Amino acid sequence: MKTIGFGWILWMVMQSQWAFAQSEGDSAFVAAIYSHTLTAGHCYEDLHHLCKNIGHRLAGSEAADKAILWGQHTLQAIGPDRVFLMPVEVPHWTRGPREEARYIYRAEGMEHEVFPSLVALGGSVGSDLPIEAEVVEVKSLEELAVLGRAGIEGKIVFFNKSLDPMLINTGAAYGGGYPIRGKGPSEAARYGAVACLIRSLTLSGDDYAHTGATQYNDSLAKIPAAALSAKAASALSEALKSDAKLRFNLHLHCQAYPRKTQYNVVAEWRGTRYPDEYITIGGHLDSWDVGEGAHDDGAGIVQSIEVLRTLKNLGYRPLRTIRIVLFINEEFGNDGGETYASVCKAAGLTHIAALESDGGGFTPRGFSCELSDVQYERFIGWRPILEPYGLHVFRRGGSGVDIRPLRDDRVGLFGLSVDTQRYFDYHHSNNDVFEQVNKRELELGAASIAALVYLIDQHGLQ
Amino acid sequence: MKTIGFGWILWMVMQSQWAFAQSEGDSAFVAAIYSHTLTAGHCYEDLHHLCKNIGHRLAGSEAADKAILWGQHTLQAIGPDRVFLMPVEVPHWTRGPREEARYIYRAEGMEHEVFPSLVALGGSVGSDLPIEAEVVEVKSLEELAVLGRAGIEGKIVFFNKSLDPMLINTGAAYGGGYPIRGKGPSEAARYGAVACLIRSLTLSGDDYAHTGATQYNDSLAKIPAAALSAKAASALSEALKSDAKLRFNLHLHCQAYPRKTQYNVVAEWRGTRYPDEYITIGGHLDSWDVGEGAHDDGAGIVQSIEVLRTLKNLGYRPLRTIRIVLFINEEFGNDGGETYASVCKAAGLTHIAALESDGGGFTPRGFSCELSDVQYERFIGWRPILEPYGLHVFRRGGSGVDIRPLRDDRVGLFGLSVDTQRYFDYHHSNNDVFEQVNKRELELGAASIAALVYLIDQHGLQ
């Protein structure tokens, strides 16, 4: 017993010393990651190139083709084992020339002509001729149903619903507005509406209009649909109070074309010990066709690239196989994510983890995750290593749209969790430009991802 | 025993129900505070006025006089019991006309003339004639001492020390650079330097120069002192590598005048139950004489005003006496804070708490505090009420410069703790303008302060 007892104590001491040494080594390497990213990082310059030399890059567009080539060359220059393009079928839709919209209303005996700030929703149909009709304002899908065909037919439905400012996580506020953008136009068509306007899904009160996908119900008529800026929506609502019969004139020139082939860009860096265990990190290369897609999701793209660059520059050799994936078409059907998961499954690849950055290049606060209890315990064990960098969110629930199709019992999914207050000021609008991204905040995000990838690569998740 | 036991159980149940009901009531009122501030707040408009109609407002300037009047009228309009001006003696210094600086260096056989982005340090002396001399670059006060008179005399000392990017709390990084700005010019003069340049105390690499107070040692010669933008500092350092003998020409036109009287603006809202227990909240109304003083500390000013407005609009009646104080001259000697504490002490006022917002109008993360153990326990008990609003920092150590002179054994001091990543991109530079403040982030800060003030007012701190 004595011998066993001593052996046990010795084992415990050795374990704890090993664990301590290991933890010290991890902390030192994580410090090196942050130091390199913050002093010698290149992601901000990459973002500048992506935003200014390519600009917005809707899936299906020529700009997206350019972005794919740029991503391929940028990753190749860092020198992973291979970079390849994975074909993805994507929609091809264009908004055509700038949207035309105006209305005239009477107030205090005067006529006022207004040209509101407005942007077609992604996927909207256009019309050959302008549509002119009265406007009926509603706050919800339920209110629409109550008005029914008698109240809606022949009119333009205007969903004027603000996001809930009391949801401090603005993503939750956005989630609350999402059904109206997705289903609103088709639900309006159900009752005979001729077009649909929505208040932009933003917490800002400014004059930027925010687009985003709408999903038509194929069993109903497809009517033109557009988002008004918050300011324009408030103004229209006021105008309707003065003149309920005002006529809104809308002419969208959107066109849908046959689907086409574009590509996920995949960089692969082979593991030296467990090459058959994959860790995928990425963001989406496509953006909406406004602004520059700087926060959504240029930030996630250049951060993902930076992870590879940083680890390579630090002389790291991964134990597991790390993939950087620049997904194509998250915004308009998630084709890149679905295709990637299908191809991986068909090839029998085993993912142990995937991580996405798609919340904008803001100050990182931590990670959301979709993990088993055992995986979460491993993850939360790294908290002391990550907390000194301001990472305090280790929240179960949510990861990223592109990586979600990889979900199965074994893979651990993560999302970079960032400060959310400004995101929906920029998101899907002409305001999502390079100048709205702060260099240090962007870099801290890149370093945070690299740190977690390093820990997963070193220790696995179970 | 049975009766006592029952009574004790009953008491426990009542206590816990009372505590629960109390906590529920607190949560509901805190929710009302956030809702009002985020939907009907006026602090963003106030900040616009302060920045655009008054602009920067160095203590001693006419703009500061205007800001004092504006603050007085704005507070009076909200209707506290009284608003009064408290005289404060402040320095009066002007930078005079725009700084003149240039240098010529030779590289690869060519002469290059450079006009670097530069700003005089606050309190710097000027000179009748331009100063032209060689430049000696150092990284620290220690390096300066090593070079000594032999290496320094007759030259312009250039402190080219970057802030440490690895300090994730940028306030700590700033603190590390602070001694050079404060003491550098006098220490350079100790060894015979004719002028002093420093690299701006910023983590950004851009071309904004950042001013701030320097403190001359009265026993040494006073030499002109200025800060170069980070970009200009790097360029000068490169130029010196090509041409160590380059000559820098600097002409500052700064002037010091006799001290004058300005005012702290104090709004007082009398307590209904404990009127002799004071809670002071505030920020500083003065700014440096560049930019618009939007984050530093226009944000803290309009947030403090907003607290009063919100609580009044919600029909709140304070138990204790709440004071909103717009302090004058934090930046250049803390005269407002010192005077306020002296006047309160002379009048025998008992403060139970003071809170300052002076970290910029960024996303609030919580509060720093200087509290006794008992006070801290009370404070941390409110964590469940505050955490739903993203407040997760409840850190002991640090509050605010203006309120620090109030410190004694009884008063609890608090500082609003915000995301720090962008602050030193703007701080004390022409980049600290209204456009850099996000409406929602500013409002969340105001609501967070109001929430804590409400809890302190309701429950005291011990």
Chai-1 contact restraints between the chains, C-beta under 6 A:
chainA,res_idxA,chainB,res_idxB,connection_type,confidence,min_distance_angstrom,max_distance_angstrom,comment,restraint_id
A,S35,B,M166,contact,1.0,0.0,6.0,A-B,restraint_1
A,L38,B,P165,contact,1.0,0.0,6.0,A-B,restraint_2
A,T39,B,P165,contact,1.0,0.0,6.0,A-B,restraint_3
A,P165,B,L38,contact,1.0,0.0,6.0,A-B,restraint_4
A,P165,B,T39,contact,1.0,0.0,6.0,A-B,restraint_5
A,M166,B,S35,contact,1.0,0.0,6.0,A-B,restraint_6
A,I168,B,Y389,contact,1.0,0.0,6.0,A-B,restraint_7
A,I168,B,G390,contact,1.0,0.0,6.0,A-B,restraint_8
A,L203,B,R440,contact,1.0,0.0,6.0,A-B,restraint_9
A,T363,B,D419,contact,1.0,0.0,6.0,A-B,restraint_10
A,T363,B,Q421,contact,1.0,0.0,6.0,A-B,restraint_11
A,Y389,B,I168,contact,1.0,0.0,6.0,A-B,restraint_12
A,G390,B,I168,contact,1.0,0.0,6.0,A-B,restraint_13
A,H392,B,H392,contact,1.0,0.0,6.0,A-B,restraint_14
A,D419,B,T363,contact,1.0,0.0,6.0,A-B,restraint_15
A,Q421,B,T363,contact,1.0,0.0,6.0,A-B,restraint_16
A,Q421,B,R440,contact,1.0,0.0,6.0,A-B,restraint_17
A,Q421,B,E441,contact,1.0,0.0,6.0,A-B,restraint_18
A,R422,B,N438,contact,1.0,0.0,6.0,A-B,restraint_19
A,N438,B,R422,contact,1.0,0.0,6.0,A-B,restraint_20
A,R440,B,Q421,contact,1.0,0.0,6.0,A-B,restraint_21
A,E441,B,Q421,contact,1.0,0.0,6.0,A-B,restraint_22
